[in-house]
Every structure is written in C-alpha cells, then in structure tokens.
Amino acid sequence: MIANLLALFLAANTPATPIAICLGPFCLDEHARELQRTYGAASVQNGGNTLCYEDRGLYVHFQFDDHDENNPPLSGLYVGKEPSAFCPASTKARRHFPKLMTPSGITIGDPLDKVQKLYADRPQFEVQTFDDGSQSVTWDVCGCELTTIDVRLEHGRVVSITLDDSE
C-alpha cells in the first residue's frame, strides 16, 4: 500500500520516467515472508534479516526491516551477477524468479545508454567510478535521500541493481 502511494506521488510530482521502488513483483515496504514458502528455505545472513538466493546465475537478496518480527516489510532488494556483501552464501531457489526489472524496464545486462536514456531526467544522487572502470550510479527515489536505487555498471552493462529504503 505504501509502495503504491509512493508510486502515485512520484508520478504526479517528478519527471515522467518511473523510478524503481520495485524489482519485478517485489516492492519495498511490502510484507513478503512467504518468499521462503515459494522459493525455498534461503540462506539467512546479515543478522537474520536477509534472505539470499541464487537463480540461473543471478543472486537475489531480500532484506527485511527487523522492527516487526512477525511480518517484517522489505527494506532492500538486490539482483546481480555477483553476491552482495550481505550474502556471502546463497541458496539455490526452488522456483525461478520472474524477470527482475525496474518499473522503467532496466534489468541485468542492459547497456549504459538505455539506463542514461530512461533516467536522464532524474538527478543523480551519487556517482562513483572505481579503479577497474566500473561505475555505480545512485538515484534518490523520493527526494529524501532515504529511498535509493543503485545501478552498478561494468564494461558499459548493468551488473547489479539495488533498491534500499533506509527509513
């Protein structure tokens, strides 16, 4: 519900390109403990609040806000070609995940020019260039510096997408 309200707010008050608060069917602030029933018992990392999966060569991580023990909401989502720092070990998913892309259509393997074209009207919150030439570009989703999307690029292609809600 909160994710849908935020999406409507963003659509009415920001540039036309939708920015991510979801990756495929998984959205920040949704309660999603049923993930383990659907995708299998996952490796639990990061103090017990991160579920770590591997599916068809991609790593998919779900981070929960641990303030609500019974039904914690998602506070972070990650999909990438390598495991994130939160998940050094991942469990093979029992079912394949649906295609994990942002609402504007960014997915793993997309070229830099597609990302630039779709998000050109959005101010970048942070841009980092690493020694190996890879880049990390972060956008502030809500204008509050709390909800962000981070796209990591190597050799001009998307290798990971991270959504984070640090409220």
C-alpha positions in Angstrom: 0.0 0.0 0.0 2.7 2.5 1.0 4.7 1.5 -2.2 1.6 2.2 -4.4 1.1 5.6 -2.7 4.7 6.5 -3.2 4.5 5.4 -6.9 1.4 7.7 -7.4 3.2 10.6 -5.6 6.3 10.2 -7.8 4.2 10.0 -10.9 2.5 13.3 -10.1 5.4 15.2 -8.8 8.5 14.2 -10.6 9.8 13.6 -14.1 7.9 11.3 -16.4 10.2 8.3 -16.1 9.2 5.9 -13.4 11.9 5.2 -10.9 12.2 1.9 -9.0 10.6 1.0 -5.8 10.1 -2.5 -7.2 12.1 -5.2 -8.9 9.5 -7.2 -10.9 6.7 -8.2 -8.4 8.8 -7.4 -5.3 8.4 -3.9 -3.8 9.9 -2.1 -0.9 7.6 -1.9 2.2 5.6 -5.0 1.2 5.5 -7.8 3.7 7.0 -10.8 2.0 7.9 -13.5 4.5 6.1 -16.0 2.2 9.2 -15.9 0.0 10.6 -18.9 1.7 7.4 -20.9 1.0 7.6 -20.0 -2.7 11.3 -20.1 -3.4 12.6 -22.4 -0.7 14.4 -22.1 2.6 17.0 -19.5 1.9 20.4 -18.9 3.4 19.8 -16.2 6.1 22.5 -13.7 6.6 23.2 -10.2 8.0 21.9 -10.9 11.5 18.9 -12.9 10.3 17.2 -10.2 8.2 18.5 -11.0 4.7 17.3 -13.9 2.6 19.9 -14.9 0.0 19.0 -16.8 -3.2 20.8 -17.8 -6.4 18.8 -18.4 -9.6 20.1 -19.1 -13.1 23.4 -17.3 -12.5 21.9 -14.3 -10.7 21.9 -13.5 -7.0 18.7 -12.3 -5.5 18.7 -10.9 -1.9 15.8 -9.6 0.1 16.5 -7.5 3.2 13.8 -7.0 5.9 13.2 -4.4 8.4 13.5 -6.3 11.6 11.4 -4.0 13.8 8.3 -6.2 13.1 9.3 -9.8 13.9 6.0 -11.4 12.9 5.7 -9.9 9.4 8.6 -7.6 8.6 8.5 -5.4 5.4 11.1 -5.5 2.7 13.6 -2.7 3.2 16.1 -3.7 0.5 16.2 -5.7 -2.8 19.2 -6.7 -4.8 19.7 -8.6 -8.0 23.1 -9.1 -9.6 25.7 -11.2 -11.3 27.7 -11.5 -8.0 26.5 -11.9 -4.4 26.2 -8.7 -2.4 28.3 -8.0 0.7 25.3 -9.0 2.8 25.1 -12.5 1.3 28.4 -14.3 1.0 26.4 -17.6 0.8 23.2 -18.1 -1.2 20.7 -20.9 -1.6 19.6 -22.1 -5.0 15.9 -21.0 -5.4 13.4 -23.8 -5.6 11.5 -21.9 -8.3 12.8 -19.5 -10.9 12.2 -15.8 -10.1 10.2 -13.8 -12.5 12.2 -11.3 -14.6 13.5 -8.8 -12.1 13.5 -5.3 -13.7 12.7 -1.8 -12.5 9.3 -0.3 -13.5 11.1 1.6 -16.4 12.5 -1.7 -17.7 16.1 -1.7 -16.5 17.4 -5.3 -16.0 20.7 -7.0 -15.6 22.8 -6.9 -18.8 21.2 -3.7 -20.2 23.6 -1.2 -21.8 24.6 2.1 -20.2 22.9 4.1 -22.9 19.5 2.5 -22.0 19.9 3.5 -18.4 21.0 7.0 -19.4 18.1 7.4 -21.7 15.5 6.2 -19.2 16.9 8.1 -16.2 18.3 11.2 -18.0 15.6 13.4 -16.4 16.5 12.3 -12.9 19.1 14.0 -10.8 21.8 11.5 -9.8 22.3 11.3 -6.0 25.8 9.8 -6.3 28.1 8.6 -9.0 31.2 6.5 -8.2 33.8 5.3 -10.6 36.1 2.5 -9.4 39.7 1.7 -10.3 38.6 -1.1 -12.6 36.4 1.3 -14.6 33.1 0.1 -13.2 30.6 2.6 -12.1 27.8 2.9 -9.5 25.1 5.4 -10.1 22.5 6.1 -7.3 19.3 8.0 -7.7 17.2 9.4 -4.8 13.7 7.9 -5.3 11.7 10.2 -3.0 13.9 13.4 -2.8 14.5 12.5 0.8 17.9 10.6 0.5 16.3 7.6 2.2 15.0 5.5 -0.6 17.5 4.9 -3.4 18.2 2.8 -6.5 21.8 1.9 -7.2 22.7 0.6 -10.6 26.2 -0.9 -10.9 27.8 -1.0 -14.4 30.8 -2.9 -15.7 32.1 -2.5 -19.2 29.0 -0.4 -20.1 26.4 -3.0 -18.9 24.2 -3.3 -15.8 25.6 -6.0 -13.4 23.5 -5.2 -10.4 20.5 -3.3 -9.2 19.9 -2.4 -5.5 16.9 -0.8 -4.0 17.3 0.4 -0.5 14.8 2.0 2.0 16.8 3.2 5.0 13.9 5.0 6.8 
